Amino acid sequence: MDRADVCVLLPTYDEAETIGEVVDGYRAQGFSDILVIDGHSTDGTRDIARQHGARVETQSETGKGQAIREAMEYIDAPYVLMADGDGTNPPSDAGTMLEPLDHGYEHVVGNRFADMRSGAMTGLNKVGNRIVNNAFAYIHGENFADILSGHRAFTRESFERLDLTSDGFGIETEMSVECAKRKIPTTVVPVTYHPRPDGSDTNLRPFRDGSIIFLELYRRAKTNNPLFYFGSVGTLSTLTGVLMAFYVAYEWFVPPRVSHEVIALGAAAGILFGVQLLIFGVLADMILTFHREQLRRIEDLDERTEGSAPKRKPRQKQ
């Protein structure tokens, strides 16, 4: 792959301690198109990036997700290599990230756990990442090993097919879900993950951003795995109603007998609501399966039609 066909995208916010070294690292790897999209830093990040030869744009709003979506307006290159500006993703991994794009893949995820250096991630963050990755694999049926990785490579065309709305750190989760949903050829490659240098503070808030990521996983299951989306709530409601019903029955049959009309009404409502959601989830899953099958047939038909269509003969000059 010609490095001139690649734009290195670096979303930043207050990365003055590291951005110069990161830009120099990618320039040393042969990249000339380096775009820094900045979220209104106040520590001179933009000036340092310009001094080291990067293109710099300031995003109109805030948040990493909004920055990445807006950055695509400034990118004309067919390939994008995205990394963090905090020095945790070494530029030396650029070749590893881009190589699969030469072999038919359209999206590449850098697996930080393959070579995570000591101190690069706290124990709490490691546990949270494992839980999120396992939940993603269960809900969306794909194992991308490290869906929260911000080290990615992709074609510009495939990015335009993604329906992304997240403004913050949920953007990586959204990208992974959309790749699974739209069957975009995606692969995972091992990369190195370094600890942040001294003086460089993280913008990640584990509990706040973790809750956003879990909500995003669940919300996106509505169109990718409706059986889980509706079935999980339906199962919880049904089980709650059943437990309430057992309690009412126990209080009624065991002396001294006590009736709980209100709790019994709540139990009946919980069971009915839960069963209805379960039925709805099954029906929605059947419709989604039928829809995907029809799309596959249409794609197969289009391929056969294009393959059998006669080529037009060029007109002869009079």
Buried (B, 14 or more C-beta within 10 A) or exposed (E): EEBEEBBBBBBBBBBBBBBBBBBBBBBEBEBEBBBBBBBEBEEEBBBBBEEBEBBBBEBEEEBBBBBBBBBBEEBEBBBBBBBBBBBBBBBEBBEBBBBBBEEEBBBBBBBBBBBBEEEBBEEEBEEBBEEBBEBBBEBBEBEBBBBBBBBBBBBBEBBEEBEBEBBBBBBBBBBBBBBBBBEBBBBBBBBBBBBBEEEBEEBEEEEEBBEBBBEBBBBBBEEBBBBBBBBBBBBEBBEBBBEBBEBBEEBEEEEEEEEBEEBBEBBBEBBEBBBBBBEBBBEBBEEBEEEEEEEEEEEEEEEEEEEEEEEEEEEEEE
